Amino acid sequence: MKGNGFKIGCIVFFLGLTVWYLAPTVQLALENRYMSSMPEAERIAYEEENRVKLQNLQERSLSLGLDLQGGMQVTLEVGTPQLLIELAGDFADEELEDVVRIAAERSFDQRTDLVDEVVAEFENRDPDARLSRYYRSDSENITRRSSNEEIASYLKNQRNEAVDRAMEIIRTRVDRYGVTEPSIMKQGENRIIVELPGVDDEQRVRDLLRGTARLEFRLAADSDELNSARNNILGYFDRLVEEEELDENVLRERLETQVRNPYVFGYAAGPDTSRVNRILEREDFIERLPRNTTLLWGASPFAESNGINLYELIGVRTQIELTGDVISEARVAFDPNTNVPEVSMTMNTEGARRWARITGANIGRPVAIILDNHVFSYPTVRSRINNGRSSISGLDGLTEAEDLVNILLSGALPAPLDIIEERTVGATLGEASIRAGFFSVMFGLIFVAFFMIAYYHVGGAIADLALLLNIIFILGILAGFQATLTLPGIAGIVLTIGMAVDANVLIFDRIREELRAGKTLRAAIDNGYSNAMSAIIDANVTTFFVGIILYSFGIGPIKGFAVTLMAGIAASLFSAIVITRVVVDYLTREKTAKLSFG
């Protein structure tokens, strides 16, 4: 053992560090097992009493990935067509919208870049056409004289910035949601993959991720003009019912008898709103509405006797008086009279000034508070508001209020997000994956252990000890770096079990060659370790570099596999070179000692 003091110290240090990092994981597992044996009421009380302790253990424990813990994986796509139209601002016209629509269809069919297709479509229509007629940017030096290539570069840059900004906003929202170890990755030019382990409220996640947080303040429509339009529309409603294949009672009955608010155009039950939208988009319907007036949905305070939720069609002005950019603070509050949750908002200096002007000029008239084209409330202005404060009411409960605050504080998404793929992994499937992974590791470990003992005898047993410690070190490394253990990560551990004994195979075979050459056991061991070292280092370092490449360019499961592979290589090198050498030196400390290597 002479000269091995430093090695023993390293072993004790790293083993202690591993135990330190894995202790919360073991303790949390014991706590969960203990709580699972309790009656439900007792378990809830125990969780409440030990909330801080359990939360700390959860934060320090080895995190399980989506495929092991269950949860959701959502693929989002940034709405680049709408972004291109919005970037044009007031210069946008029907031709631009038509060009973007055709280019978007061609881009989807041919898997090409949308911006390039927009440029190509414009030039196909008119070779001399300049996109600069639609796009200006002082910060990007984009003017009327800019070439189509310069405009294309500008649009691509804006798209990339929109995706990056969307990722930042989604990350902020997810962090406030409280998900442990979420994964948010960019895929391609305009897609974002979000993995949320342990999440089971699917609809809430959908609303959280794709809510654009486009907050608007608009004046309500003129009640007399709206009522006149309603009466005119009833005159041709029978034809609309027939053409749109609607139940006659969808709007007519509610238009005639259920309108209790002069600013409400009509009502519809939840299942009917999508069909009613077809009417709202018709040109002949829009022509019958008052000028500068549009209809938006909002939750109705009335409920039908059969329990169906009603939605109101609320008349508002098309002009946007104020947007959510002026909101500097948002928090959950409670109505002092009803104790119903609401969202209280505070505006910045510019917003407060404009809000004072708007409210002062419209006393006695409702102002609609609209989020993502949904009217949350339309309170009547009682007096001029000088402090820049307002609130959003009409929420379903505390959870919706908290999510709305989250969205408002995170900022508005630069472009709409569409969910194009969604995958949910149940907790049961995750448990099955854990069992399958556990058995694969155990069977692989047992098989390799028996083979090593049968082939290398005592040397094989030493290698098995190092192999067992190697797996513990891998888990400790993952826990220490707060990495996430995934199903591909378990595959990496299984692969590492085979690779971990590779170094010992090289060492022990060299020792056997030295012994057959007539050297003493001590000399054979020294030469075996020194002569095999270059091959061991070369093999493991090259594999480690492969792991770095997989981690750098891979996504999702590939990254999980790469992390575990690199941790396994580092642990196996330490186990094979340091731990086995210390054990071998201890067993051969006497000159007369004998040690079998097969």
C-alpha positions in Angstrom: 0.0 0.0 0.0 3.1 2.2 0.1 2.7 5.2 -2.2 -1.1 4.8 -2.5 -2.0 7.4 0.1 -3.1 10.0 -2.4 -5.1 7.5 -4.4 -6.9 6.3 -1.3 -7.6 9.9 -0.4 -9.1 10.5 -3.8 -11.3 7.4 -3.6 -12.6 8.4 -0.1 -13.2 12.0 -1.2 -15.1 11.1 -4.4 -17.1 8.4 -2.7 -18.1 10.7 0.1 -19.0 13.4 -2.5 -21.1 10.9 -4.4 -22.9 9.8 -1.2 -23.5 13.5 -0.4 -25.1 14.2 -3.8 -27.2 11.0 -3.8 -28.4 11.3 -0.2 -31.4 13.6 -1.0 -32.5 11.2 -3.7 -32.5 8.2 -1.4 -34.1 10.3 1.4 -36.9 11.5 -0.9 -37.5 7.9 -2.1 -37.9 6.8 1.5 -40.2 9.7 2.3 -42.4 8.9 -0.7 -42.6 5.3 0.3 -43.5 6.3 3.8 -46.2 8.7 2.6 -47.7 6.1 0.2 -48.5 3.9 3.2 -50.5 6.6 5.0 -54.2 7.3 4.7 -54.9 10.1 2.3 -55.9 12.7 5.0 -52.9 11.9 7.1 -50.6 12.0 4.0 -52.0 15.5 3.0 -51.4 16.8 6.5 -47.8 15.3 6.5 -47.0 16.9 3.2 -48.3 20.3 4.4 -46.3 20.1 7.6 -43.1 19.1 5.8 -43.6 21.1 2.7 -40.3 23.0 2.9 -38.3 19.9 3.7 -39.8 17.9 0.8 -39.3 20.8 -1.6 -35.6 21.0 -0.7 -35.2 17.3 -1.2 -37.0 17.5 -4.5 -34.7 20.3 -5.7 -31.5 18.4 -4.7 -32.6 15.0 -5.9 -31.6 13.3 -9.1 -34.2 14.4 -11.7 -36.0 12.0 -13.9 -36.7 12.8 -17.5 -40.1 12.9 -19.2 -39.9 9.3 -20.3 -39.3 8.1 -16.7 -41.4 10.5 -14.7 -44.2 11.1 -17.1 -45.3 14.5 -18.4 -45.7 16.4 -21.7 -43.6 17.0 -24.8 -44.9 19.8 -27.0 -43.6 20.9 -30.3 -44.4 24.6 -31.1 -44.1 26.4 -34.3 -43.6 30.2 -34.5 -46.3 31.7 -36.9 -43.8 33.2 -39.4 -46.5 34.1 -42.0 -48.3 36.3 -39.5 -45.0 37.7 -38.3 -44.1 38.8 -41.8 -47.4 40.6 -42.2 -47.1 42.3 -38.9 -43.6 43.5 -39.7 -45.0 45.3 -42.7 -47.3 47.3 -40.3 -49.4 49.9 -42.0 -47.8 49.1 -45.4 -49.4 45.6 -45.5 -52.2 45.1 -48.1 -54.1 42.3 -49.7 -51.4 41.5 -52.2 -48.8 41.0 -49.4 -51.2 38.7 -47.6 -51.9 36.7 -50.7 -48.1 36.4 -51.5 -47.4 35.2 -47.9 -50.2 32.7 -48.0 -49.1 31.2 -51.3 -45.4 31.2 -50.2 -46.4 29.5 -46.9 -48.2 26.7 -48.8 -45.2 26.2 -51.1 -42.8 26.3 -48.3 -44.7 23.6 -46.4 -45.1 21.4 -49.5 -41.4 21.7 -50.6 -39.8 22.1 -47.2 -38.1 25.3 -48.2 -37.5 28.6 -46.4 -40.6 30.8 -46.2 -38.8 34.1 -46.6 -37.1 32.8 -49.8 -40.4 31.7 -51.1 -41.9 35.1 -50.4 -39.2 36.8 -52.4 -39.5 34.3 -55.2 -43.3 34.8 -55.4 -42.9 38.6 -55.6 -40.3 38.4 -58.3 -42.4 35.9 -60.2 -45.3 38.4 -60.3 -43.1 41.3 -61.2 -39.3 40.9 -61.7 -38.9 44.6 -60.8 -41.0 44.4 -57.6 -39.3 45.7 -54.5 -40.2 44.2 -51.1 -38.9 47.5 -49.6 -42.3 49.0 -50.4 -43.6 47.0 -47.4 -40.7 46.9 -45.0 -38.8 49.7 -43.3 -36.4 49.6 -40.3 -34.2 52.4 -39.1 -32.3 50.1 -36.8 -31.5 47.7 -39.7 -30.9 50.4 -42.3 -33.8 49.1 -44.4 -35.2 51.8 -46.7 -37.2 52.1 -49.9 -34.0 51.6 -51.8 -33.0 48.3 -50.2 -32.7 45.3 -52.5 -34.8 42.2 -52.1 -31.8 40.3 -50.9 -31.3 42.9 -48.1 -35.0 42.7 -47.2 -34.8 38.9 -47.1 -31.8 39.0 -44.8 -33.7 41.5 -42.6 -36.8 39.3 -42.4 -34.8 36.1 -41.6 -33.0 38.0 -38.8 -36.4 39.2 -37.5 -37.7 35.6 -37.6 -34.6 34.2 -35.8 -34.9 36.9 -33.1 -38.6 36.1 -32.8 -37.9 32.4 -32.1 -35.1 33.3 -29.6 -37.5 35.7 -27.9 -40.2 33.2 -27.8 -37.9 30.7 -26.2 -36.9 33.2 -23.5 -40.6 33.9 -22.8 -41.6 30.3 -22.7 -38.7 29.5 -20.3 -39.8 32.3 -18.0 -43.4 31.1 -18.0 -42.4 27.5 -17.4 -40.1 28.5 -14.6 -42.9 30.4 -12.9 -45.2 27.4 -13.5 -42.9 25.4 -11.2 -41.8 22.5 -13.4 -38.7 20.6 -12.3 -35.9 20.4 -14.9 -37.9 21.5 -18.0 -36.2 21.1 -21.4 -36.7 23.9 -24.0 -34.8 23.4 -27.3 -34.8 25.1 -30.7 -35.5 22.8 -33.7 -34.9 24.0 -37.2 -35.7 27.6 -38.2 -38.9 28.2 -36.4 -39.8 25.3 -34.0 -39.4 24.9 -30.3 -39.6 21.6 -28.4 -40.7 21.9 -24.8 -40.5 18.9 -22.4 -42.2 19.2 -19.0 -41.7 16.2 -16.7 -44.3 15.6 -14.1 -47.0 17.8 -15.7 -50.5 16.3 -15.9 -52.7 19.4 -16.6 -52.6 19.3 -20.4 -55.0 22.1 -21.2 -53.3 24.5 -18.7 -49.9 23.8 -20.3 -51.4 24.5 -23.8 -52.8 27.8 -22.7 -49.6 28.7 -21.0 -47.3 28.0 -23.9 -49.2 29.4 -26.8 -50.9 32.4 -25.1 -49.5 35.4 -27.0 -50.3 37.8 -24.1 -51.5 40.4 -26.6 -53.3 42.7 -24.1 -55.5 45.5 -25.6 -57.8 48.1 -24.2 -60.6 49.1 -26.6 -63.7 51.2 -26.2 -67.1 49.4 -26.3 -69.2 49.9 -29.5 -72.0 52.4 -29.6 -75.0 50.6 -28.0 -77.6 52.2 -30.2 -75.7 51.3 -33.4 -75.1 47.8 -32.2 -78.8 47.3 -31.4 -79.8 48.6 -34.8 -77.3 46.2 -36.5 -78.7 43.3 -34.4 -82.2 44.0 -35.7 -81.1 44.2 -39.3 -79.2 41.0 -39.1 -82.2 39.1 -37.7 -83.9 39.9 -41.0 -81.6 37.7 -43.1 -80.6 35.2 -40.3 -82.7 32.3 -41.7 -80.5 32.2 -44.9 -77.3 32.1 -42.7 -78.7 29.2 -40.7 -79.3 27.2 -43.9 -76.0 28.0 -45.6 -73.9 27.4 -42.5 -75.9 24.3 -41.4 -76.5 25.7 -37.9 -79.1 24.8 -35.4 -81.8 27.5 -35.8 -81.6 28.1 -32.0 -77.9 28.7 -32.0 -78.2 32.5 -32.3 -81.8 33.5 -33.1 -83.3 32.7 -29.8 -80.5 34.3 -27.9 -80.4 37.3 -30.2 -84.1 37.9 -29.6 -84.7 37.1 -26.0 -81.5 36.7 -24.0 -79.7 39.9 -24.6 -79.5 41.7 -21.3 -76.6 44.0 -22.0 -76.7 46.8 -24.7 -73.1 46.1 -25.5 -73.7 42.4 -26.1 -74.6 41.4 -29.7 -75.7 37.8 -28.8 -74.9 34.6 -27.0 -73.8 31.1 -28.0 -73.1 27.9 -26.1 -69.5 26.7 -26.0 -69.8 24.0 -28.6 -71.4 26.4 -31.1 -68.9 29.2 -31.0 -66.6 27.7 -33.7 -69.6 27.4 -36.1 -70.8 30.9 -35.3 -67.3 32.1 -36.2 -68.0 31.1 -39.8 -70.8 33.7 -39.8 -68.7 36.4 -38.2 -66.1 36.0 -41.0 -68.6 36.4 -43.8 -68.4 39.6 -45.8 -72.2 40.1 -45.9 -72.3 39.8 -42.1 -69.4 42.3 -41.6 -71.1 44.8 -43.9 -74.1 44.9 -41.6 -72.1 45.8 -38.6 -71.5 49.5 -37.6 -68.4 51.1 -39.0 -65.2 50.6 -36.9 -66.9 47.9 -34.9 -66.0 44.2 -34.4 -67.4 41.4 -32.3 -65.2 39.4 -29.9 -66.1 36.5 -27.6 -66.2 36.8 -23.8 -67.4 34.6 -21.0 -71.0 35.3 -20.1 -72.0 35.9 -16.5 -75.2 34.0 -17.2 -75.5 30.2 -17.2 -78.2 28.1 -18.8 -80.3 25.8 -16.7 -78.8 22.7 -18.2 -75.3 23.8 -17.2 -73.9 24.7 -20.6 -71.5 27.6 -20.5 -72.5 30.6 -22.5 -70.3 33.0 -24.3 -71.1 36.6 -25.2 -70.4 38.3 -28.5 -69.4 41.7 -27.4 -69.2 44.8 -29.6 -66.0 46.7 -29.4 -64.2 49.4 -31.5 -61.6 48.2 -34.0 -59.2 50.9 -32.8 -56.8 49.8 -30.0 -56.5 52.6 -27.4 -53.7 51.0 -25.4 -51.7 47.8 -25.4 -50.1 45.6 -22.8 -46.6 47.1 -23.5 -47.4 49.7 -20.9 -48.0 47.2 -18.0 -45.1 47.4 -15.5 -46.5 45.2 -12.8 -49.2 42.6 -12.5 -50.3 40.6 -9.4 -53.2 38.4 -8.2 -55.7 40.3 -6.1 -59.2 39.6 -4.7 -62.4 41.6 -5.1 -63.1 43.1 -1.6 -66.8 42.5 -2.0 -67.0 39.0 -3.5 -63.5 37.7 -2.7 -63.2 36.5 -6.3 -59.7 36.4 -7.7 -58.7 39.0 -10.3 -55.5 40.4 -11.8 -54.4 43.9 -10.7 -52.2 45.8 -13.2 -50.1 48.9 -12.8 -48.9 50.9 -15.9 -45.7 52.8 -16.5 -45.6 56.6 -16.7 -46.5 56.8 -20.4 -49.3 54.3 -20.0 -50.7 56.0 -16.9 -50.8 59.3 -18.8 -52.6 57.8 -21.8 -54.9 55.8 -19.5 -55.9 59.0 -17.7 -56.8 60.7 -21.0 -58.8 57.7 -22.2 -60.8 57.2 -19.0 -61.3 61.0 -18.6 -62.8 61.2 -22.1 -65.1 58.2 -21.8 -66.8 58.5 -18.4 -69.9 56.4 -18.3 -68.8 54.2 -21.2 -67.3 50.6 -20.9 -63.7 49.9 -21.8 -63.0 46.4 -22.9 -59.9 44.6 -21.5 -58.9 42.1 -24.2 -56.3 39.3 -24.0 -55.5 37.3 -27.2 -58.8 38.5 -28.8 -60.8 37.3 -25.8 -62.8 39.9 -23.7 -62.1 39.3 -20.1 -64.1 42.2 -18.8 -65.6 45.5 -20.0 -66.0 47.7 -16.9 -67.8 51.1 -17.1 -65.5 54.1 -16.5 -66.8 55.9 -13.4 -64.2 58.6 -13.2 -60.8 59.6 -14.6 -58.1 57.2 -13.5 -54.8 59.0 -12.9 -52.7 56.3 -11.2 -52.5 53.9 -14.1 -54.2 51.1 -12.3 -56.7 48.7 -13.7 -57.8 45.1 -13.2 -59.0 42.1 -15.1 -62.0 40.2 -13.7 -64.2 37.5 -15.0 -61.6 34.8 -14.3 -62.4 31.1 -13.6 -60.5 31.0 -10.4 -57.1 31.5 -8.7 -55.2 29.2 -11.0 -56.3 31.2 -14.1 -55.4 34.4 -12.3 -51.9 33.1 -11.5 -51.4 31.9 -15.0 -52.5 35.2 -16.4 -50.1 37.1 -14.2 -47.3 34.7 -15.3 -48.1 35.5 -19.0 -48.3 39.2 -18.5 -45.1 39.4 -16.5 -43.3 37.2 -19.1 -44.1 39.6 -21.9 -45.9 39.2 -25.1 -44.8 36.6 -27.6 -43.4 38.3 -30.8 -45.5 36.0 -33.0 -48.3 33.4 -32.5 -47.2 29.8 -31.5 -49.0 26.8 -32.9 -48.9 23.4 -31.3 -48.0 21.0 -34.1 -47.2 18.0 -32.1 -48.0 16.9 -28.5 -47.0 13.8 -26.7 -48.1 12.8 -23.2 -46.3 10.2 -21.1 -48.4 8.9 -18.2 -46.9 8.2 -14.8 -47.7 4.5 -15.2 -45.7 4.3 -18.4 -42.9 6.1 -16.7 -42.8 3.5 -13.9 -42.8 0.7 -16.4 -39.8 2.3 -18.1 -38.0 2.6 -14.8 -38.6 -1.1 -14.1 -37.4 -2.1 -17.5 -34.3 0.1 -17.2 -33.6 -1.2 -13.8 -33.8 -4.8 -14.9 -31.7 -4.2 -18.0 -28.9 -2.6 -15.8 -29.2 -5.5 -13.2 -29.1 -8.2 -15.8 -26.2 -6.6 -17.7 -24.3 -6.1 -14.4 -24.9 -9.7 -13.3 -23.9 -11.2 -16.6 -20.7 -9.2 -16.9 -19.8 -9.9 -13.2 -20.1 -13.7 -13.6 -18.1 -13.6 -16.8 -15.3 -11.6 -15.3 -15.1 -13.9 -12.2 -15.2 -17.0 -14.4 -12.5 -15.7 -16.8 -10.2 -13.7 -14.5 -10.9 -15.3 -11.1 -9.9 -12.9 -8.3 -8.9 -10.2 -10.8 -12.5 -10.4 -12.2 -13.9 -10.0 -8.7 -11.8 -6.8 -8.3 -13.1 -5.5 -11.6 -16.7 -6.2 -10.5 -16.2 -4.2 -7.3 -14.9 -1.3 -9.4 -17.9 -1.8 -11.8 -20.4 -1.5 -8.9 -18.7 1.7 -7.7 -18.6 3.0 -11.2 -22.4 2.9 -11.4 -22.7 4.7 -8.1 -20.2 7.3 -9.4 -22.3 7.9 -12.5 -25.5 8.5 -10.6 -23.5 10.8 -8.2 -22.1 12.8 -11.2 -25.6 13.2 -12.7 -27.0 14.4 -9.3 -24.1 16.7 -8.7 -24.4 18.5 -12.1 -28.2 18.5 -11.8 -28.5 16.5 -15.0 -31.7 14.6 -15.8 -31.8 10.8 -16.0 -33.7 9.6 -19.0 -34.4 6.3 -20.6 -31.6 6.8 -23.2 -29.5 7.7 -20.2 -30.2 4.3 -18.7 -29.1 2.8 -22.0 -25.9 4.8 -21.6 -25.4 3.2 -18.2 -25.9 -0.3 -19.7 -23.4 0.5 -22.4 -21.0 1.8 -19.8 -21.2 -1.5 -17.9 -19.7 -3.2 -20.9 -17.1 -0.5 -21.5 -16.2 -0.2 -17.9 -14.6 -3.6 -17.8 -12.8 -3.0 -21.1 -9.9 -1.3 -19.3 -9.6 -4.1 -16.8 -9.6 -6.6 -19.6 -6.6 -4.8 -21.2 -4.8 -4.6 -17.9 -5.4 -8.2 -16.8 -4.4 -9.6 -20.2 -1.2 -7.7 -20.1 -0.5 -9.0 -16.6 -1.1 -12.6 -17.8 1.3 -12.1 -20.7 3.9 -10.8 -18.3 3.4 -13.7 -15.9 3.7 -16.2 -18.8 7.0 -14.4 -19.7 8.3 -15.5 -16.3 8.2 -12.2 -14.5 7.3 -11.9 -10.8 3.7 -11.1 -9.8 4.7 -7.6 -8.6 6.6 -6.8 -11.8 3.8 -8.3 -14.0 1.2 -6.0 -12.2 3.4 -2.9 -12.6 4.1 -3.6 -16.3 0.5 -4.6 -17.0 -0.9 -1.3 -15.7 1.8 0.9 -17.4 1.7 -0.9 -20.8 -2.1 -0.9 -21.1 -2.5 2.7 -20.1 -2.0 4.2 -23.6 -4.6 2.0 -25.2 -7.1 2.7 -22.3 -6.6 6.4 -22.6 -6.9 6.4 -26.4 -10.1 4.3 -26.4 -11.9 6.3 -23.7 -10.9 9.8 -24.8 -12.1 9.2 -28.4 -15.4 7.9 -27.0 -15.6 10.9 -24.7 -15.2 13.2 -27.7 -18.0 11.4 -29.5 -20.1 12.1 -26.4 -19.3 15.8 -26.6 -20.3 15.9 -30.3 -23.6 14.1 -29.5 -24.3 16.5 -26.7 -23.5 19.6 -28.8 -25.6 18.7 -31.9 -28.1 16.3 -30.5 -31.5 17.0 -29.0 -33.7 15.4 -26.4 -32.9 11.7 -26.0 -29.5 12.0 -27.8 -28.4 14.6 -25.2 -29.5 12.3 -22.4 -27.5 9.4 -23.8 -24.5 11.6 -24.3 -24.5 13.0 -20.8 -24.6 9.5 -19.2 -22.0 8.2 -21.6 -19.5 11.0 -20.7 -20.2 10.5 -17.0 -19.7 6.8 -17.4 -16.4 7.2 -19.2 -15.0 9.5 -16.5 -16.2 7.2 -13.7 -14.9 4.0 -15.4 -11.5 5.5 -16.0 -11.2 6.4 -12.4 -12.5 3.0 -11.2 -10.3 1.0 -13.5 -7.0 2.9 -13.1 -7.2 4.0 -9.5 -9.6 1.8 -7.5 -8.6 -1.6 -9.0 -4.9 -0.7 -8.6 -5.3 0.2 -4.9 -7.1 -3.1 -4.3 -4.6 -5.1 -6.3 -1.7 -3.4 -4.4 -3.4 -4.2 -1.1 -3.9 -7.9 -1.9 -0.2 -8.2 -3.1 1.4 -6.2 -0.4 3.3 -9.2 0.9 6.1 -10.6 -1.3 4.7 -14.1 -0.9 1.2 -13.1 -1.8 -0.5 -14.8 -4.8 -3.3 -13.4 -6.9 -5.0 -15.2 -9.8 -5.8 -13.4 -13.1 -7.1 -16.5 -14.8 
